[in-house]
Amino acid sequence: MSTQTHIEVPADGERVRPGEPTPDNPIIPFIEGDGIGVDITPVMKAVVDAAIAKAYDGSRTISWMEIYAGEKATRLYGSDVWLPDETLEAARDYSVSIKGPLTTPVGGGIRSLNVALRQQLDLFVCLRPIRYFPGVPSPLRDPSKTDMVIFRENSEDIYAGIEWEAGTDGARKVIAFLQDEMEVR
């Protein structure tokens, strides 16, 4: 990894390397996020830490490493730096990372930090496992049979940022197609 400007690599952790066993103390980069991110990210980390401590009887821990995007990045790197290169480099180098909710910058530049992260890191699928937990109320007739995985494509359609301003030729063509060909009203 290149010279860090603001990212502090934990001394007590090890990098996760694809194809190798997960270390007992993996370094996991995280982006705190904006808005409620400052409230939920510390709680998420505490829950994950507690789950790992319980599951592994304290023999494994996570070494959290903060990386930056969004409003916090603009405060650290400059007002026009929403997604620093070293954040992308760390996310690539450490293989596993997690992020809190990010704001969408107003004005020019990046349309969506979430889309920019997906595109830069080639994250093309959102995997959503769904299963029933006994004892949890459910509106389903037989919730115990609920066990599925939803694969949601994350890089095309709306995630590609293909948008047209209202009233433009592009917007009119899309509306005409949806109404004429797809019968959307």
C-alpha contacts under 8 A as a table, 3 or more apart, distances in Angstrom:
res1	aa1	res2	aa2	distance
1	M	4	Q	7.85
1	M	89	E	6.97
1	M	90	A	7.11
1	M	93	D	7.09
2	S	86	E	7.58
4	Q	7	I	5.65
4	Q	8	E	7.45
4	Q	86	E	6.92
5	T	86	E	7.90
6	H	76	L	7.55
7	I	65	M	7.42
7	I	66	E	6.51
7	I	67	I	5.90
7	I	68	Y	7.95
7	I	86	E	7.93
8	E	65	M	6.70
8	E	66	E	7.35
9	V	65	M	6.13
10	P	13	G	5.87
10	P	27	I	7.21
10	P	63	S	6.40
10	P	64	W	7.35
10	P	65	M	6.49
12	D	25	N	7.48
12	D	63	S	6.91
13	G	25	N	5.07
13	G	26	P	5.43
13	G	27	I	5.17
13	G	62	I	7.43
13	G	63	S	5.37
14	E	23	P	6.41
14	E	25	N	5.99
14	E	26	P	4.88
14	E	27	I	5.45
15	R	23	P	7.61
15	R	26	P	5.72
15	R	27	I	5.42
15	R	28	I	7.94
15	R	94	Y	5.64
16	V	20	E	7.81
16	V	22	T	6.00
16	V	23	P	6.71
16	V	26	P	5.91
16	V	27	I	6.93
16	V	94	Y	5.79
16	V	95	S	6.20
16	V	96	V	7.10
17	R	20	E	5.66
17	R	21	P	7.75
17	R	22	T	7.41
17	R	94	Y	7.20
17	R	95	S	6.69
18	P	95	S	7.13
22	T	26	P	7.01
23	P	26	P	5.36
24	D	59	S	7.14
24	D	60	R	4.73
24	D	61	T	6.47
24	D	62	I	7.96
25	N	60	R	5.77
25	N	61	T	4.95
25	N	62	I	5.19
25	N	63	S	6.21
26	P	61	T	7.23
26	P	62	I	5.34
26	P	63	S	5.96
27	I	62	I	6.10
27	I	63	S	4.63
27	I	64	W	5.75
27	I	65	M	6.51
27	I	94	Y	7.23
28	I	62	I	6.71
28	I	63	S	6.22
28	I	64	W	5.08
28	I	65	M	5.89
28	I	94	Y	7.02
28	I	96	V	6.13
28	I	97	S	5.46
28	I	98	I	7.61
29	P	64	W	5.94
29	P	65	M	4.49
29	P	66	E	5.52
29	P	67	I	6.06
29	P	90	A	7.30
29	P	91	A	6.73
29	P	94	Y	7.17
29	P	96	V	7.09
29	P	97	S	4.79
29	P	98	I	6.61
30	F	64	W	6.94
30	F	65	M	6.11
30	F	66	E	5.00
30	F	67	I	5.73
30	F	68	Y	7.98
30	F	97	S	5.54
30	F	98	I	4.83
30	F	99	K	5.37
30	F	100	G	7.89
31	I	66	E	5.97
31	I	67	I	5.33
31	I	68	Y	5.54
31	I	69	A	6.53
31	I	98	I	6.47
31	I	99	K	4.41
31	I	100	G	5.90
32	E	37	G	5.57
32	E	38	V	6.02
32	E	41	T	5.65
32	E	66	E	7.33
32	E	67	I	8.00
32	E	68	Y	7.52
32	E	99	K	6.12
32	E	100	G	5.15
32	E	101	P	7.82
33	G	36	I	7.58
33	G	37	G	4.42
33	G	38	V	6.39
33	G	41	T	7.64
33	G	69	A	7.12
33	G	70	G	6.68
33	G	71	E	7.92
33	G	72	K	7.80
33	G	99	K	6.41
33	G	100	G	4.25
33	G	101	P	4.90
33	G	102	L	4.97
33	G	103	T	7.80
34	D	37	G	4.92
34	D	38	V	6.35
34	D	70	G	6.57
34	D	71	E	6.36
34	D	72	K	7.53
34	D	100	G	7.19
34	D	101	P	5.91
34	D	102	L	5.02
34	D	103	T	5.91
35	G	38	V	6.45
35	G	101	P	7.35
35	G	102	L	7.55
35	G	103	T	7.44
36	I	39	D	5.19
36	I	40	I	6.11
36	I	101	P	7.26
37	G	40	I	5.17
37	G	41	T	5.48
37	G	100	G	5.00
37	G	101	P	5.56
37	G	102	L	7.59
38	V	41	T	5.94
38	V	42	P	7.19
39	D	42	P	6.44
39	D	43	V	7.14
40	I	43	V	5.16
40	I	44	M	6.03
40	I	100	G	7.59
41	T	44	M	4.95
41	T	45	K	6.18
41	T	100	G	6.15
42	P	45	K	5.14
42	P	46	A	6.24
43	V	46	A	5.03
43	V	47	V	6.15
44	M	47	V	5.15
44	M	48	V	6.13
45	K	48	V	5.15
45	K	49	D	5.96
46	A	49	D	5.06
46	A	50	A	6.06
47	V	50	A	5.12
47	V	51	A	6.10
48	V	51	A	5.07
48	V	52	I	6.15
49	D	52	I	5.24
49	D	53	A	6.11
49	D	61	T	6.82
49	D	62	I	6.88
50	A	53	A	5.06
50	A	54	K	6.12
51	A	54	K	5.17
51	A	55	A	5.96
52	I	55	A	5.04
52	I	56	Y	5.86
52	I	57	D	7.89
52	I	58	G	7.36
52	I	60	R	6.71
52	I	61	T	6.66
53	A	56	Y	5.45
53	A	57	D	5.41
53	A	58	G	4.39
53	A	59	S	7.17
53	A	60	R	6.64
53	A	61	T	6.88
54	K	57	D	5.20
54	K	58	G	6.68
55	A	58	G	7.87
56	Y	59	S	5.47
56	Y	60	R	6.01
57	D	60	R	7.73
58	G	61	T	7.13
67	I	87	T	5.45
67	I	90	A	7.44
68	Y	72	K	6.47
68	Y	73	A	5.13
68	Y	83	L	7.12
68	Y	84	P	7.12
68	Y	87	T	5.90
69	A	72	K	6.32
69	A	73	A	4.81
69	A	74	T	7.76
69	A	82	W	5.44
69	A	83	L	4.79
69	A	84	P	6.78
69	A	87	T	7.22
69	A	102	L	7.64
69	A	113	L	7.78
70	G	73	A	5.37
70	G	74	T	6.63
70	G	82	W	4.85
70	G	83	L	6.56
70	G	102	L	5.88
70	G	103	T	6.27
70	G	104	T	7.99
70	G	105	P	7.93
70	G	113	L	7.14
71	E	74	T	5.17
71	E	75	R	6.51
71	E	82	W	6.73
71	E	103	T	7.40
72	K	75	R	5.15
72	K	76	L	6.37
73	A	76	L	5.10
73	A	77	Y	5.64
73	A	78	G	7.31
73	A	81	V	6.37
73	A	82	W	5.54
73	A	83	L	6.78
73	A	84	P	7.08
74	T	77	Y	5.37
74	T	78	G	4.76
74	T	79	S	4.52
74	T	80	D	6.26
74	T	81	V	5.22
74	T	82	W	5.57
75	R	78	G	5.87
75	R	79	S	6.52
77	Y	81	V	5.95
77	Y	84	P	7.45
78	G	81	V	5.46
79	S	82	W	7.68
81	V	84	P	6.00
82	W	105	P	7.93
82	W	110	I	7.93
82	W	113	L	7.57
83	L	87	T	6.83
83	L	88	L	7.56
83	L	113	L	7.24
84	P	87	T	5.34
84	P	88	L	6.84
85	D	88	L	5.26
85	D	89	E	6.14
86	E	89	E	4.83
86	E	90	A	5.95
87	T	90	A	5.15
87	T	91	A	6.17
88	L	91	A	5.11
88	L	92	R	6.23
88	L	117	L	7.72
88	L	120	Q	7.49
88	L	121	L	7.41
89	E	92	R	5.16
89	E	93	D	6.00
90	A	93	D	4.96
90	A	94	Y	5.91
91	A	94	Y	5.57
91	A	95	S	6.16
91	A	96	V	6.86
91	A	97	S	6.17
91	A	121	L	7.92
92	R	95	S	5.42
92	R	121	L	7.05
94	Y	97	S	7.35
102	L	113	L	6.63
102	L	114	N	6.93
103	T	112	S	7.70
103	T	113	L	7.22
104	T	110	I	7.89
104	T	111	R	6.46
104	T	112	S	5.00
104	T	113	L	6.21
105	P	108	G	7.89
105	P	109	G	7.91
105	P	110	I	6.66
105	P	111	R	6.53
105	P	112	S	6.85
105	P	113	L	7.73
106	V	111	R	7.78
108	G	111	R	7.42
110	I	113	L	6.47
110	I	116	A	7.09
111	R	115	V	7.85
111	R	116	A	7.96
111	R	161	G	7.20
112	S	115	V	5.25
112	S	116	A	6.15
113	L	116	A	4.90
113	L	117	L	6.04
114	N	117	L	5.19
114	N	118	R	6.24
115	V	118	R	5.02
115	V	119	Q	6.07
115	V	155	S	7.54
115	V	159	Y	5.94
115	V	160	A	7.15
115	V	161	G	7.69
116	A	119	Q	5.17
116	A	120	Q	5.93
117	L	120	Q	5.21
117	L	121	L	5.88
117	L	123	L	7.79
118	R	121	L	5.40
118	R	122	D	5.59
118	R	123	L	4.63
118	R	124	F	6.70
118	R	154	N	7.33
118	R	155	S	6.96
119	Q	122	D	5.04
119	Q	123	L	6.49
119	Q	124	F	7.74
119	Q	155	S	6.79
120	Q	123	L	7.93
123	L	126	C	7.96
123	L	154	N	7.06
123	L	155	S	7.48
124	F	153	E	5.89
124	F	154	N	4.75
124	F	155	S	5.24
125	V	151	F	6.32
125	V	152	R	5.52
125	V	153	E	4.71
125	V	154	N	5.06
125	V	155	S	7.63
126	C	150	I	7.98
126	C	151	F	5.86
126	C	152	R	4.90
126	C	153	E	6.33
126	C	154	N	6.26
127	L	149	V	6.93
127	L	150	I	5.92
127	L	151	F	4.90
127	L	152	R	6.37
128	R	149	V	5.54
128	R	150	I	4.98
128	R	151	F	6.47
128	R	152	R	7.80
129	P	147	D	7.65
129	P	148	M	5.96
129	P	149	V	4.24
129	P	150	I	6.28
130	I	146	T	7.03
130	I	147	D	5.66
130	I	148	M	5.24
130	I	149	V	5.83
130	I	150	I	7.66
131	R	144	S	7.93
131	R	146	T	5.04
131	R	147	D	4.27
131	R	148	M	6.43
132	Y	136	V	7.69
132	Y	143	P	5.94
132	Y	144	S	5.65
132	Y	145	K	7.47
132	Y	146	T	5.49
132	Y	147	D	6.81
133	F	136	V	5.85
133	F	144	S	7.74
134	P	144	S	7.37
138	S	143	P	6.50
139	P	143	P	7.90
140	L	143	P	5.25
142	D	145	K	6.03
142	D	146	T	7.78
143	P	146	T	5.34
144	S	147	D	7.96
153	E	156	E	7.01
154	N	159	Y	6.08
155	S	159	Y	5.20
155	S	160	A	5.61
156	E	159	Y	5.33
156	E	160	A	4.84
157	D	160	A	5.59
157	D	161	G	7.49
157	D	162	I	7.07
158	I	161	G	5.57
158	I	162	I	6.32
158	I	163	E	7.72
159	Y	162	I	7.71
163	E	171	A	7.97
164	W	168	T	6.80
164	W	170	G	5.99
164	W	171	A	5.28
165	E	168	T	5.92
165	E	171	A	6.58
166	A	171	A	5.99
167	G	171	A	6.17
167	G	172	R	6.51
168	T	171	A	5.24
168	T	172	R	6.26
169	D	172	R	5.11
169	D	173	K	6.17
170	G	173	K	5.19
170	G	174	V	6.34
171	A	174	V	5.24
171	A	175	I	6.20
172	R	175	I	5.13
172	R	176	A	6.03
173	K	176	A	5.09
173	K	177	F	6.10
174	V	177	F	5.12
174	V	178	L	6.15
175	I	178	L	5.15
175	I	179	Q	6.09
176	A	179	Q	5.17
176	A	180	D	5.71
176	A	181	E	7.86
177	F	180	D	5.24
177	F	181	E	5.29
177	F	182	M	6.84
178	L	181	E	5.69
178	L	182	M	4.85
178	L	183	E	6.26
178	L	184	V	5.50
179	Q	182	M	5.75
179	Q	183	E	4.67
179	Q	184	V	4.67
179	Q	185	R	5.96
180	D	183	E	5.58
180	D	184	V	7.66
